[in-house]
Amino acid sequence: MKKLGKFLGIIALVTIIGFSMVGCDGGDNGGGEGGIPLPPNIGTNEVAGKTLYLGWWGGGSSDLYTTIFANTGTTFQCLEYGEPISEGLYSYNSTDKTITLAVEYIYSEDGTKMNKTQALKYVDDYIAYMRSNFDAVLREFAAWNIIDEDGFRSEFWSTWNNYDGPMDEDEFALHWLEEKGINIDDAVSEFKAENGITNADSFIDYLHIAAEKEFIESQFSITTLSYQITTDGSLLVHPVNMGINEVQGKTFIFAQAPYDSYYTWSFTSNSFSVGEGSQSGTYYYNSNDKKVWLIYSDEINGKTMLEYYEELSDSLTKEEKAQKTNDIFNGYLMYYRLGDPNILNYVPSFALHMD
């Protein structure tokens, strides 16, 4: 079967930009997975036929993340370099300048189209696969876990992801380890000892599979975005606050960084600061999905979204200007968990757990 990480990597790429972009084969005013209703359409559909550009942080290529809103109806599709990654329905409110999106389907890296039930079953199938192929899966993770002489993580996953030959994943792992001159048993023993793995259950806990399923659930929720259209027709969007503000008055640590004062985020009712105040900004929240979007003040420099767009260099195309503006004003998506301690993380996913 396909590696779970290949499937979940797509989700991580979409959501880390700011929110899940979706589109599907439906009609006006549909609903999300499980029949979640969208708000009624109000006014004029001002986003129909437009394309939303995201992904400036990926290098500035204007076709990195594109969301194409159908010319008619209320469907759209999100693409990464031209390949579909999600689909769904939306409703519009031109009075409030908002659109509300409901995910219907997501795509795995191999092009498999899945609704929520199918995506959750994909994870359950992988858990069953791990239980019945525990030794083989451990070899794959042991191969990834090896640190080379320069202190870098091994290239096993990237090599496997780009491999199109006849070997299955276990055969490839064995071949890769042998080619590197690494004793397979020693590599597996070291990986188990370093990560406290004694059996399949402890390995499943190590991968945070339960959190993975919660994350997939969150991808099929309702998301509302505020939108603006520039004088030259570009579409600009940013999140809106949803639910209750659970982060105000609290301090968080970053799950993948040392627990020191620099890596703490403190929130007021409408702003945040990092560490001793070295960085600060504003934020949006969604308590339904435990998300916050951090918009750093030094990247905006007091400009409104339209001002930022208009003042970008004329050397950029309108698509590139929209892409950069959307990324700046959508900020950095963080998932949060309340507890002792309170934790922020980019995406609570399989792929990021291994970083």
C-alpha positions in Angstrom: 0.0 0.0 0.0 1.0 3.6 -0.4 2.9 5.2 2.5 0.7 7.1 4.9 3.2 9.9 4.9 2.8 10.4 1.1 -0.9 10.9 1.6 -0.7 13.1 4.7 2.1 15.2 3.2 -0.4 16.7 0.7 -2.7 17.8 3.5 0.2 19.4 5.4 1.2 21.4 2.3 -2.3 22.7 1.7 -3.1 23.7 5.3 0.3 25.2 6.3 -0.3 28.0 3.9 -3.3 29.2 5.9 -6.4 27.2 5.3 -7.8 24.3 3.2 -8.8 25.3 -0.3 -11.5 23.1 -1.8 -13.8 22.6 -4.8 -16.1 19.9 -6.3 -18.8 18.9 -8.7 -21.9 20.4 -7.0 -24.5 23.1 -7.4 -25.4 26.2 -5.5 -25.4 26.3 -1.7 -24.5 22.7 -0.9 -22.9 21.4 2.2 -19.8 19.8 3.5 -18.9 16.2 4.2 -21.6 14.6 6.4 -24.2 17.1 5.3 -22.9 20.2 7.1 -24.9 23.1 5.8 -23.4 26.1 4.3 -24.9 29.6 4.9 -27.3 30.8 2.3 -26.0 32.8 -0.7 -26.5 36.5 -0.2 -26.1 39.1 -2.9 -23.8 38.6 -6.0 -21.2 35.9 -6.5 -18.2 38.1 -6.9 -15.6 35.3 -6.8 -17.1 33.2 -9.6 -14.6 32.7 -12.4 -11.7 34.0 -10.4 -8.5 32.3 -9.3 -7.0 32.6 -5.9 -3.1 32.5 -5.7 -1.2 31.2 -2.7 2.2 29.8 -1.9 4.7 32.7 -2.1 6.7 31.1 0.6 7.3 28.2 -1.7 9.5 30.3 -4.0 7.1 32.8 -5.6 6.0 30.7 -8.5 2.4 31.9 -9.1 1.1 28.4 -10.0 2.2 26.8 -6.7 -1.3 26.8 -5.1 -4.2 28.0 -7.3 -7.8 27.7 -6.4 -10.1 28.0 -9.4 -13.7 29.1 -8.8 -16.0 27.8 -11.4 -17.5 30.4 -13.8 -21.0 29.3 -12.8 -22.4 27.7 -9.7 -20.5 27.5 -6.4 -17.8 24.9 -6.9 -14.0 25.3 -7.0 -10.9 23.2 -7.1 -7.5 23.6 -5.4 -4.4 22.7 -7.4 -0.7 22.3 -6.6 1.4 22.9 -9.7 -1.7 21.9 -11.7 -2.5 18.7 -9.9 -5.8 18.6 -7.8 -5.4 18.4 -4.0 -8.9 19.1 -2.8 -12.5 19.8 -3.8 -15.6 21.1 -2.3 -18.5 23.7 -2.3 -18.8 27.2 -1.1 -21.4 29.9 -0.4 -21.0 33.6 -0.8 -22.1 36.8 1.0 -21.3 39.9 -1.0 -22.8 42.2 1.7 -20.3 41.0 4.3 -17.6 40.2 1.7 -17.2 36.6 2.9 -17.1 33.1 1.3 -17.7 30.0 3.3 -16.1 26.7 2.2 -16.9 23.1 2.9 -14.5 20.3 2.0 -16.0 17.4 0.1 -12.9 15.5 -1.1 -9.1 15.5 -0.7 -6.5 13.8 -2.9 -3.6 11.6 -1.9 -0.3 12.0 -3.6 -1.0 9.1 -5.9 -4.2 10.8 -7.1 -6.7 8.9 -5.0 -9.8 11.0 -4.3 -11.3 10.5 -0.9 -14.1 11.8 1.2 -13.8 12.0 5.0 -14.9 8.4 5.6 -12.5 7.1 3.0 -9.6 9.2 4.3 -10.1 8.0 7.9 -10.3 4.4 6.6 -7.0 5.0 4.9 -5.5 5.7 8.3 -7.2 2.6 9.8 -5.9 0.5 6.9 -2.4 1.7 7.5 -2.6 0.9 11.2 -3.7 -2.6 10.3 -0.8 -2.7 7.8 1.6 -1.7 10.5 0.4 -4.4 12.9 0.7 -7.1 10.3 4.0 -5.8 8.9 5.6 -4.4 12.0 9.2 -5.5 11.3 9.1 -4.2 7.7 7.7 -0.8 8.7 10.4 -0.5 11.4 13.1 -1.0 8.8 11.7 1.9 6.8 11.6 4.2 9.8 15.0 3.0 10.9 16.4 3.9 7.5 14.9 7.4 7.8 16.2 7.9 11.3 19.9 7.4 10.4 22.0 10.6 10.8 24.9 10.9 8.3 28.4 12.0 9.2 27.5 15.7 8.6 24.6 15.5 11.0 21.8 15.4 8.4 18.8 13.2 8.4 19.0 10.5 5.7 17.5 10.9 2.3 15.6 7.7 2.5 12.1 9.2 2.3 12.9 11.5 -0.6 14.6 8.7 -2.4 11.7 6.3 -1.9 9.1 9.0 -2.9 10.9 9.5 -6.2 11.3 5.8 -6.8 9.2 4.2 -9.6 10.8 0.8 -9.9 9.5 -2.7 -9.2 10.4 -3.0 -5.5 7.8 -2.5 -2.8 8.6 -0.3 0.2 10.0 -3.0 2.4 12.3 -4.3 -0.4 13.4 -0.8 -1.1 14.3 -0.2 2.5 16.3 -3.4 2.7 18.1 -2.5 -0.6 18.7 1.1 0.6 20.2 0.0 3.9 22.4 -2.6 2.3 23.6 -0.2 -0.3 24.6 2.2 2.4 26.5 -0.6 4.2 24.3 -0.4 7.3 23.5 -3.4 9.4 19.7 -3.7 9.3 19.3 -5.3 12.7 21.5 -2.7 14.4 19.6 0.2 12.7 16.2 -1.2 13.9 17.5 -1.8 17.4 18.9 1.7 17.6 15.6 3.2 16.4 13.5 1.2 18.9 15.8 2.1 21.8 15.9 5.8 20.9 12.1 6.1 20.6 10.9 3.7 23.3 9.3 1.3 20.9 8.6 -2.2 22.1 5.7 -3.4 20.0 3.2 -2.2 17.3 1.0 -0.4 19.8 3.9 1.7 21.2 5.0 2.4 17.6 1.4 3.6 16.7 1.5 5.9 19.8 4.9 7.2 18.6 3.4 8.2 15.3 0.5 10.0 17.0 -2.0 8.3 14.8 -5.0 9.4 17.0 -4.0 13.0 16.4 -3.6 12.2 12.7 -7.3 11.2 12.6 -8.3 14.3 14.4 -6.3 16.4 11.9 -8.1 14.7 9.0 -11.5 15.4 10.6 -10.5 19.1 10.8 -9.9 19.2 7.1 -13.6 18.6 6.4 -14.9 21.4 8.5 -16.5 24.7 7.5 -14.1 27.6 6.9 -15.2 31.3 6.4 -12.9 33.7 4.6 -13.1 37.5 4.1 -12.4 38.6 0.6 -11.5 41.7 -1.4 -11.1 42.3 -5.1 -8.4 44.7 -6.3 -9.0 47.4 -8.9 -7.2 45.2 -11.4 -9.4 42.2 -10.5 -7.1 40.1 -8.2 -8.8 38.1 -5.4 -7.4 38.7 -1.9 -8.6 36.7 1.1 -7.9 36.2 4.8 -9.4 34.1 7.6 -12.1 35.4 10.0 -12.4 34.6 13.7 -14.6 31.6 14.4 -15.8 30.2 17.7 -14.4 31.6 21.0 -11.0 33.1 21.6 -9.3 30.3 23.7 -5.7 31.7 23.3 -6.1 35.1 24.8 -4.3 35.6 28.1 -2.3 32.4 27.6 1.3 31.5 26.8 2.3 28.7 24.5 5.5 26.8 23.7 6.3 25.5 20.2 6.2 21.7 20.1 9.2 21.3 17.8 11.6 23.8 19.5 13.6 23.9 22.7 11.5 24.9 25.7 13.2 28.2 26.3 11.9 31.8 26.5 12.5 32.6 22.8 10.1 29.9 21.7 7.1 31.1 23.6 4.1 32.9 22.2 2.0 35.1 24.5 -1.5 36.2 23.4 -3.7 39.2 24.4 -7.3 39.6 23.1 -6.1 40.8 19.7 -2.3 40.5 19.5 0.7 38.2 20.2 4.3 38.5 21.1 7.2 36.1 20.8 9.6 35.5 23.7 10.7 38.8 25.3 8.8 40.7 22.7 11.3 40.3 19.9 8.4 39.9 17.4 4.8 40.7 17.6 1.6 40.9 15.5 -2.1 40.2 15.2 -3.9 36.9 14.8 -7.1 35.1 13.7 -8.5 32.1 15.6 -10.8 29.2 15.0 -11.6 27.4 18.2 -13.6 24.7 16.4 -10.5 23.4 14.8 -7.9 24.7 17.3 -6.2 26.9 14.8 -4.5 30.4 15.0 -3.1 32.4 12.1 -0.2 34.6 13.1 0.4 37.8 11.1 3.7 39.4 12.0 3.6 43.2 12.2 7.0 43.7 10.7 5.9 42.0 7.5 2.9 44.2 7.0 4.5 47.5 8.1 1.1 49.1 9.0 -0.4 48.6 5.5 -3.9 47.4 4.7 -4.2 44.4 2.4 -5.1 46.6 -0.6 -2.3 49.1 0.2 0.2 46.2 0.5 -0.9 44.8 -2.9 -0.8 48.2 -4.7 2.7 49.1 -3.3 4.4 45.9 -4.4 6.9 46.2 -7.2 5.7 46.6 -10.7 8.2 44.0 -11.7 5.8 41.4 -10.3 2.9 40.1 -12.2 -0.6 40.7 -10.8 -0.7 36.9 -10.0 2.5 37.2 -8.0 1.4 40.3 -6.2 -1.9 38.6 -5.2 0.0 35.5 -4.1 2.5 37.4 -1.9 -0.3 39.6 -0.4 -2.5 36.6 0.4 0.4 34.7 2.1 1.4 37.7 4.2 -2.1 38.5 5.4 -3.1 34.8 6.0 0.0 34.6 8.2 1.5 31.4 9.6 -1.1 28.7 10.5 -0.6 27.1 13.9 -2.6 24.4 15.5 -2.8 24.8 19.3 -3.5 22.4 22.2 -4.5 23.7 25.6 -3.0 21.9 28.6 0.1 21.9 30.8 1.9 23.2 28.9 -0.1 24.9 26.2 1.4 23.9 22.8 1.6 25.4 19.3 2.6 23.4 16.3 2.4 24.0 12.5 0.5 20.8 11.7 -0.1 17.9 14.0 0.8 15.4 11.3 2.8 12.2 10.7 5.3 14.1 8.6 6.0 16.8 11.0 6.2 14.4 14.0 9.3 13.0 12.3 11.1 16.3 12.0 
